[in-house]
Amino acid sequence: MNLEKVIFGFFIVLAATLNFGFFVGDIDNPAHHDVYELFAALVVSLIATVLKFGDRTQIGAVHLSTSLVADLQLIAAAMVWGYAAHVSASGLSPEMVSRIVSLSGGALFANIVSVIILIAETIMQRR
């Protein structure tokens, strides 16, 4: 068993599951979407991105691009949350929560693509 591949797969799947956990719930209800879960999803996604650097294969490039998309979406969601919570006069309104959850949904899709690529790559590998 290759420990590097285990860690790589762990962070890819963890990024997807944390993102999914944040995404699930009523789209406009802030009680269903925890800011700490969004933060954890962003941090793990950034770690997964760092782990994807250095792979010079075509599949590695697609892995990196999906991770960068997820990072961008989660960073945007965190920025919208910060704006809504600390700058906006209306606060964390249902409209703002809907925007945040929609952005995390885009990141979730990118993470799902990354997991599918990981599975396909694993299936194609020979011993």
MOKAZI-V195747 format. One record per pair of residues at least 4 apart in sequence whose C-alpha atoms are under 7 Angstrom apart, sorted by sequence separation. I is the first residue (numbers start at 1). J is the second residue. D is the distance in Angstrom with one decimal. If there is no record, write none. Layout:
I/J/D  I/J/D
//
This chain:
2/6/6.4  3/7/6.2  4/8/6.1  5/9/6.0  6/10/5.9  7/11/6.3  8/12/6.4  9/13/6.1  10/14/5.9  11/15/5.9  12/16/6.5  13/17/6.2  14/18/6.0  15/19/6.1  16/20/6.1  17/21/6.1  18/22/6.3  19/23/6.1  20/24/6.1  34/38/6.6  35/39/6.2  36/40/6.1  37/41/6.0  38/42/6.2  39/43/6.2  40/44/6.1  41/45/6.0  42/46/6.2  43/47/6.3  44/48/6.1  45/49/6.2  46/50/6.4  47/51/6.4  48/52/6.4  49/53/6.9  56/60/6.1  57/61/6.3  58/62/6.4  59/63/6.1  60/64/6.1  61/65/6.2  62/66/6.2  63/67/6.2  64/68/6.1  65/69/6.2  66/70/6.3  67/71/6.1  68/72/6.1  69/73/6.2  70/74/6.1  71/75/6.0  72/76/6.1  73/77/6.2  74/78/6.1  75/79/6.1  76/80/6.2  77/81/6.1  78/82/6.1  79/83/6.1  80/84/6.0  81/85/6.0  82/86/5.8  83/87/5.0  84/88/4.9  92/96/6.0  93/97/6.3  94/98/6.1  95/99/6.5  96/100/6.3  97/101/6.1  98/102/6.0  99/103/6.2  100/104/6.3  101/105/6.1  102/106/6.5  103/107/6.6  104/108/6.0  105/109/6.3  106/110/6.4  107/111/6.2  108/112/6.1  109/113/6.3  110/114/6.3  111/115/6.2  112/116/6.2  113/117/6.2  114/118/6.2  115/119/6.2  116/120/6.1  117/121/6.0  118/122/6.1  119/123/6.2  120/124/6.2  121/125/6.3  55/60/5.1  56/61/6.9  83/88/6.0  92/97/6.5  26/32/6.4  85/91/5.2  25/32/5.3  84/91/5.0  85/92/5.4  52/60/6.8  84/92/5.1  22/33/5.5  52/63/6.8  53/64/7.0  22/34/6.7  52/64/5.6  84/96/6.6  22/37/5.9  49/64/6.3  22/38/6.1  49/67/5.5  18/37/6.7  49/68/6.7  81/100/6.6  80/100/6.4  19/41/5.3  45/67/6.9  18/41/5.1  77/100/4.7  46/71/6.4  15/41/5.7  45/71/6.2  77/103/5.6  77/104/6.4  15/44/5.4  42/71/6.6  74/103/6.7  15/45/5.2  73/103/5.4  74/104/5.8  73/104/6.2  42/74/5.8  11/44/6.6  73/106/6.4  74/107/6.3  73/107/5.3  12/48/5.9  11/48/5.4  70/107/4.0  69/107/6.7  70/110/5.6  69/110/6.5  70/111/6.5  8/51/6.5  67/110/6.9  66/110/5.2  67/111/6.9  66/111/6.8  66/114/6.1  63/114/5.8  29/94/6.1  28/94/4.4  28/95/6.5  30/97/6.1  29/97/6.8  28/97/5.2  27/97/6.9  28/98/4.8  27/98/5.2  27/101/6.2  23/101/5.9  23/104/6.3  23/105/6.3  19/104/6.8  20/108/6.3  19/108/5.8  16/108/6.2  16/111/5.2  16/112/6.5  13/115/6.5  12/115/6.6
//
